[in-house]
Amino acid sequence: MARMGSLSAVAERSRAKADQPWQDTDVARVAYALFLRRGGVHGHDQEDWFEAERLVRERRGQASGRRSAGSQ
């Protein structure tokens, strides 16, 4: 089985798409990484999804902040 990238790498790929509209696919990738990181234990899907949304928003906010600071 291929080893999945780290959670931060998945979130970073999502952050790299900051110019695109916010998409559920970005959140789904991060949520799946959280699921795998926990050992694939079922029953935490909503927790994973909400945490993934938070991480993607946080990364996007940091990315837009860097762009704003760089354009001044």
PyMOL commands that place a pseudoatom at each C-alpha (Angstrom):
pseudoatom trace, name=CA, resn=MET, resi=1, chain=A, elem=C, hetatm=0, pos=[0.000, 0.000, 0.000]
pseudoatom trace, name=CA, resn=ALA, resi=2, chain=A, elem=C, hetatm=0, pos=[1.373, 3.416, -0.928]
pseudoatom trace, name=CA, resn=ARG, resi=3, chain=A, elem=C, hetatm=0, pos=[2.175, 5.691, 1.963]
pseudoatom trace, name=CA, resn=MET, resi=4, chain=A, elem=C, hetatm=0, pos=[0.014, 8.815, 2.087]
pseudoatom trace, name=CA, resn=GLY, resi=5, chain=A, elem=C, hetatm=0, pos=[1.696, 12.199, 2.445]
pseudoatom trace, name=CA, resn=SER, resi=6, chain=A, elem=C, hetatm=0, pos=[1.728, 13.888, 5.797]
pseudoatom trace, name=CA, resn=LEU, resi=7, chain=A, elem=C, hetatm=0, pos=[-1.251, 15.881, 6.979]
pseudoatom trace, name=CA, resn=SER, resi=8, chain=A, elem=C, hetatm=0, pos=[0.715, 19.102, 6.606]
pseudoatom trace, name=CA, resn=ALA, resi=9, chain=A, elem=C, hetatm=0, pos=[1.618, 18.208, 3.010]
pseudoatom trace, name=CA, resn=VAL, resi=10, chain=A, elem=C, hetatm=0, pos=[-2.041, 17.602, 2.197]
pseudoatom trace, name=CA, resn=ALA, resi=11, chain=A, elem=C, hetatm=0, pos=[-3.025, 20.891, 3.822]
pseudoatom trace, name=CA, resn=GLU, resi=12, chain=A, elem=C, hetatm=0, pos=[-0.188, 22.640, 1.979]
pseudoatom trace, name=CA, resn=ARG, resi=13, chain=A, elem=C, hetatm=0, pos=[-1.464, 21.339, -1.369]
pseudoatom trace, name=CA, resn=SER, resi=14, chain=A, elem=C, hetatm=0, pos=[-4.869, 22.686, -0.424]
pseudoatom trace, name=CA, resn=ARG, resi=15, chain=A, elem=C, hetatm=0, pos=[-3.309, 26.017, 0.498]
pseudoatom trace, name=CA, resn=ALA, resi=16, chain=A, elem=C, hetatm=0, pos=[-1.596, 26.151, -2.887]
pseudoatom trace, name=CA, resn=LYS, resi=17, chain=A, elem=C, hetatm=0, pos=[-5.048, 26.280, -4.468]
pseudoatom trace, name=CA, resn=ALA, resi=18, chain=A, elem=C, hetatm=0, pos=[-5.945, 29.452, -2.539]
pseudoatom trace, name=CA, resn=ASP, resi=19, chain=A, elem=C, hetatm=0, pos=[-6.662, 31.377, -5.737]
pseudoatom trace, name=CA, resn=GLN, resi=20, chain=A, elem=C, hetatm=0, pos=[-9.429, 28.912, -6.584]
pseudoatom trace, name=CA, resn=PRO, resi=21, chain=A, elem=C, hetatm=0, pos=[-12.833, 28.948, -4.913]
pseudoatom trace, name=CA, resn=TRP, resi=22, chain=A, elem=C, hetatm=0, pos=[-13.074, 26.962, -1.698]
pseudoatom trace, name=CA, resn=GLN, resi=23, chain=A, elem=C, hetatm=0, pos=[-13.921, 23.392, -2.684]
pseudoatom trace, name=CA, resn=ASP, resi=24, chain=A, elem=C, hetatm=0, pos=[-15.182, 20.388, -0.766]
pseudoatom trace, name=CA, resn=THR, resi=25, chain=A, elem=C, hetatm=0, pos=[-12.546, 18.258, -2.504]
pseudoatom trace, name=CA, resn=ASP, resi=26, chain=A, elem=C, hetatm=0, pos=[-9.797, 20.103, -0.609]
pseudoatom trace, name=CA, resn=VAL, resi=27, chain=A, elem=C, hetatm=0, pos=[-11.568, 19.486, 2.686]
pseudoatom trace, name=CA, resn=ALA, resi=28, chain=A, elem=C, hetatm=0, pos=[-12.197, 15.851, 1.754]
pseudoatom trace, name=CA, resn=ARG, resi=29, chain=A, elem=C, hetatm=0, pos=[-8.487, 15.254, 1.111]
pseudoatom trace, name=CA, resn=VAL, resi=30, chain=A, elem=C, hetatm=0, pos=[-7.509, 16.704, 4.481]
pseudoatom trace, name=CA, resn=ALA, resi=31, chain=A, elem=C, hetatm=0, pos=[-10.349, 14.859, 6.277]
pseudoatom trace, name=CA, resn=TYR, resi=32, chain=A, elem=C, hetatm=0, pos=[-9.179, 11.585, 4.729]
pseudoatom trace, name=CA, resn=ALA, resi=33, chain=A, elem=C, hetatm=0, pos=[-5.615, 12.305, 5.852]
pseudoatom trace, name=CA, resn=LEU, resi=34, chain=A, elem=C, hetatm=0, pos=[-6.936, 12.852, 9.398]
pseudoatom trace, name=CA, resn=PHE, resi=35, chain=A, elem=C, hetatm=0, pos=[-8.828, 9.541, 9.169]
pseudoatom trace, name=CA, resn=LEU, resi=36, chain=A, elem=C, hetatm=0, pos=[-5.664, 7.714, 8.096]
pseudoatom trace, name=CA, resn=ARG, resi=37, chain=A, elem=C, hetatm=0, pos=[-3.547, 9.471, 10.711]
pseudoatom trace, name=CA, resn=ARG, resi=38, chain=A, elem=C, hetatm=0, pos=[-5.898, 8.145, 13.406]
pseudoatom trace, name=CA, resn=GLY, resi=39, chain=A, elem=C, hetatm=0, pos=[-5.381, 4.627, 12.060]
pseudoatom trace, name=CA, resn=GLY, resi=40, chain=A, elem=C, hetatm=0, pos=[-8.506, 4.407, 9.906]
pseudoatom trace, name=CA, resn=VAL, resi=41, chain=A, elem=C, hetatm=0, pos=[-10.812, 4.119, 12.912]
pseudoatom trace, name=CA, resn=HIS, resi=42, chain=A, elem=C, hetatm=0, pos=[-14.404, 4.737, 11.823]
pseudoatom trace, name=CA, resn=GLY, resi=43, chain=A, elem=C, hetatm=0, pos=[-16.938, 6.829, 13.702]
pseudoatom trace, name=CA, resn=HIS, resi=44, chain=A, elem=C, hetatm=0, pos=[-15.174, 10.208, 13.655]
pseudoatom trace, name=CA, resn=ASP, resi=45, chain=A, elem=C, hetatm=0, pos=[-16.197, 11.393, 10.189]
pseudoatom trace, name=CA, resn=GLN, resi=46, chain=A, elem=C, hetatm=0, pos=[-17.866, 14.615, 11.321]
pseudoatom trace, name=CA, resn=GLU, resi=47, chain=A, elem=C, hetatm=0, pos=[-14.962, 15.505, 13.610]
pseudoatom trace, name=CA, resn=ASP, resi=48, chain=A, elem=C, hetatm=0, pos=[-12.535, 14.900, 10.742]
pseudoatom trace, name=CA, resn=TRP, resi=49, chain=A, elem=C, hetatm=0, pos=[-14.613, 16.974, 8.323]
pseudoatom trace, name=CA, resn=PHE, resi=50, chain=A, elem=C, hetatm=0, pos=[-14.948, 19.969, 10.668]
pseudoatom trace, name=CA, resn=GLU, resi=51, chain=A, elem=C, hetatm=0, pos=[-11.260, 19.852, 11.579]
pseudoatom trace, name=CA, resn=ALA, resi=52, chain=A, elem=C, hetatm=0, pos=[-10.352, 19.639, 7.882]
pseudoatom trace, name=CA, resn=GLU, resi=53, chain=A, elem=C, hetatm=0, pos=[-12.535, 22.676, 7.123]
pseudoatom trace, name=CA, resn=ARG, resi=54, chain=A, elem=C, hetatm=0, pos=[-10.753, 24.585, 9.871]
pseudoatom trace, name=CA, resn=LEU, resi=55, chain=A, elem=C, hetatm=0, pos=[-7.309, 23.590, 8.599]
pseudoatom trace, name=CA, resn=VAL, resi=56, chain=A, elem=C, hetatm=0, pos=[-8.114, 24.491, 4.988]
pseudoatom trace, name=CA, resn=ARG, resi=57, chain=A, elem=C, hetatm=0, pos=[-9.587, 27.869, 6.021]
pseudoatom trace, name=CA, resn=GLU, resi=58, chain=A, elem=C, hetatm=0, pos=[-6.573, 28.551, 8.231]
pseudoatom trace, name=CA, resn=ARG, resi=59, chain=A, elem=C, hetatm=0, pos=[-4.127, 27.728, 5.445]
pseudoatom trace, name=CA, resn=ARG, resi=60, chain=A, elem=C, hetatm=0, pos=[-6.076, 29.829, 2.966]
pseudoatom trace, name=CA, resn=GLY, resi=61, chain=A, elem=C, hetatm=0, pos=[-6.165, 32.743, 5.402]
pseudoatom trace, name=CA, resn=GLN, resi=62, chain=A, elem=C, hetatm=0, pos=[-2.409, 32.544, 5.885]
pseudoatom trace, name=CA, resn=ALA, resi=63, chain=A, elem=C, hetatm=0, pos=[-1.878, 32.394, 2.117]
pseudoatom trace, name=CA, resn=SER, resi=64, chain=A, elem=C, hetatm=0, pos=[-4.047, 35.449, 1.457]
pseudoatom trace, name=CA, resn=GLY, resi=65, chain=A, elem=C, hetatm=0, pos=[-2.314, 37.298, 4.302]
pseudoatom trace, name=CA, resn=ARG, resi=66, chain=A, elem=C, hetatm=0, pos=[1.088, 36.640, 2.745]
pseudoatom trace, name=CA, resn=ARG, resi=67, chain=A, elem=C, hetatm=0, pos=[-0.127, 37.867, -0.640]
pseudoatom trace, name=CA, resn=SER, resi=68, chain=A, elem=C, hetatm=0, pos=[-1.590, 41.025, 0.911]
pseudoatom trace, name=CA, resn=ALA, resi=69, chain=A, elem=C, hetatm=0, pos=[1.593, 41.751, 2.852]
pseudoatom trace, name=CA, resn=GLY, resi=70, chain=A, elem=C, hetatm=0, pos=[3.735, 41.174, -0.232]
pseudoatom trace, name=CA, resn=SER, resi=71, chain=A, elem=C, hetatm=0, pos=[1.717, 43.552, -2.391]
pseudoatom trace, name=CA, resn=GLN, resi=72, chain=A, elem=C, hetatm=0, pos=[2.244, 46.570, -0.085]
for i in range(1, 72): cmd.bond("trace and resi %d" % i, "trace and resi %d" % (i + 1))
show_as sticks, trace
zoom trace
